Amino acid sequence: MILINIPKLNILWFGLVKCIPTFVSEHLLTKTSNMNVTSFTERQIEIMEAATHRIDSHGIQELTIKNLAADLNLSEAALYRHFKSKNEILLGLITYFVSSMNKRLAEILTDEEQHPSEQLKAMFDSQLKTFVKKPAIISIIFSEGIFQFNKELTDKVSGLMDIMRNNIISIIKKGQEQGVYAKLLAPETIATIVMGSMRMVVLKWKISGHKSNLVNDGKVVLSGLLKMLES
């Protein structure tokens, strides 16, 4: 699996890389779209960067082909030569941020000797700090109306959620085997609780207009959850 790092497009969704063989992660990430992180042209990357800036500045509701073309001093016809629709641009953004996510979080997950709780804390801390720097991806993921009638986008986000869930389950299982966490709840149940709790933290931050302290709030919530899980 080839990973490309583009500093200007270093956006990362609230997902977690599963510490599993590369071909499994690649299958989950590409099964819903023919898009490949190595196939985008320089102009397509420029368009996606402009889309990210527009979402950050004006909200996802203002992301239209007309507005984006104006931002780039292109005609709408010229933009359509690179992307067939706004949804295809969003698919491109998700594809790129997942690639970046895999590369960055893989470094955290490769340390098999690290305490399970420290792994979870490091991953969430990394994610939340990235959201603060690039909030556009949160606007995309939380705009459920966009995905309601688009199967490709729905499947892509579902795949990301699977990766996140599998990561958490894997770490919780390891913690239970090591006697770090109690076995009162199944790892799958715990993963659902953790995901739901952190989603609420991110939603609070989004609704506040990014005024709440996302990183600190996330640390507090996650630390509380981990204390309840300890055996």
Residue pairs with C-beta under 8 A, 6 or more apart in sequence:
1 22
1 23
1 25
1 26
1 102
2 37
2 38
3 37
3 99
3 100
3 102
3 103
4 37
4 38
4 96
4 99
5 100
5 103
6 45
6 96
6 100
8 49
9 45
9 48
9 49
9 52
9 93
9 96
9 97
9 100
10 100
10 130
10 133
10 134
11 52
11 93
11 96
11 97
11 100
11 130
11 134
11 136
11 137
12 97
12 100
12 101
12 104
12 127
12 130
12 131
12 134
12 137
13 94
13 97
13 98
13 101
13 137
13 138
13 140
13 141
13 160
14 127
14 131
14 138
14 141
14 164
14 198
14 199
14 202
15 98
15 101
15 127
15 160
15 161
15 163
15 164
16 105
16 123
16 127
16 163
16 164
16 167
16 168
17 25
17 101
17 102
17 105
17 106
17 109
17 163
17 167
18 24
18 25
18 28
18 163
18 166
18 167
18 170
19 109
19 110
19 167
19 170
20 166
20 170
25 102
25 163
28 159
28 162
28 163
29 95
29 98
29 99
29 102
29 159
29 160
29 163
30 36
31 155
31 159
32 152
32 155
32 156
32 158
32 159
33 91
33 95
33 152
33 155
33 156
35 91
35 92
35 95
36 95
37 95
37 96
37 99
40 48
40 92
40 96
41 82
43 82
44 82
44 83
44 92
46 72
47 68
47 72
47 79
47 82
47 83
47 89
48 89
48 92
48 93
48 96
50 68
50 71
50 72
51 63
51 68
51 89
51 90
51 93
51 136
52 93
52 134
52 136
53 71
53 136
54 62
54 63
54 67
54 68
54 71
55 62
55 63
55 136
55 139
55 140
56 134
56 135
56 136
56 139
58 67
59 139
60 136
60 139
60 140
60 143
60 146
63 86
63 89
64 86
65 76
65 79
65 80
65 85
65 86
66 76
68 79
68 86
68 89
69 75
69 76
69 78
69 79
72 79
83 89
83 92
87 146
87 150
87 152
87 153
90 140
90 146
90 153
91 152
91 153
91 156
93 136
93 137
93 140
94 137
94 140
94 153
94 156
94 157
94 160
95 156
97 137
98 160
104 126
105 123
105 126
105 127
108 114
108 119
108 122
108 123
108 126
109 119
109 123
109 167
111 119
114 122
115 180
116 171
116 172
116 174
116 175
116 178
116 180
116 181
117 175
117 180
117 226
119 171
120 168
120 171
120 194
120 222
120 226
121 219
121 222
121 223
121 226
123 167
124 198
124 218
124 219
124 222
125 215
125 218
125 219
128 202
128 214
128 215
128 218
129 215
131 137
131 138
131 202
131 205
131 214
132 210
132 214
132 215
135 206
135 210
138 202
138 205
138 206
139 206
140 146
141 157
142 202
142 203
142 206
146 153
147 153
147 154
147 157
148 154
161 195
164 195
165 188
165 191
165 192
165 195
168 187
168 190
168 191
168 194
168 195
169 187
169 188
169 190
169 191
172 181
172 187
172 190
172 191
172 229
173 187
175 181
175 229
176 182
176 183
176 187
179 231
180 230
180 231
181 190
181 229
181 230
181 231
182 229
182 230
182 231
183 231
185 193
185 229
190 229
193 225
194 222
194 225
197 221
197 222
197 225
198 218
198 221
198 222
201 214
201 217
201 218
201 221
202 214
202 218
204 212
204 217
205 212
205 214
205 217
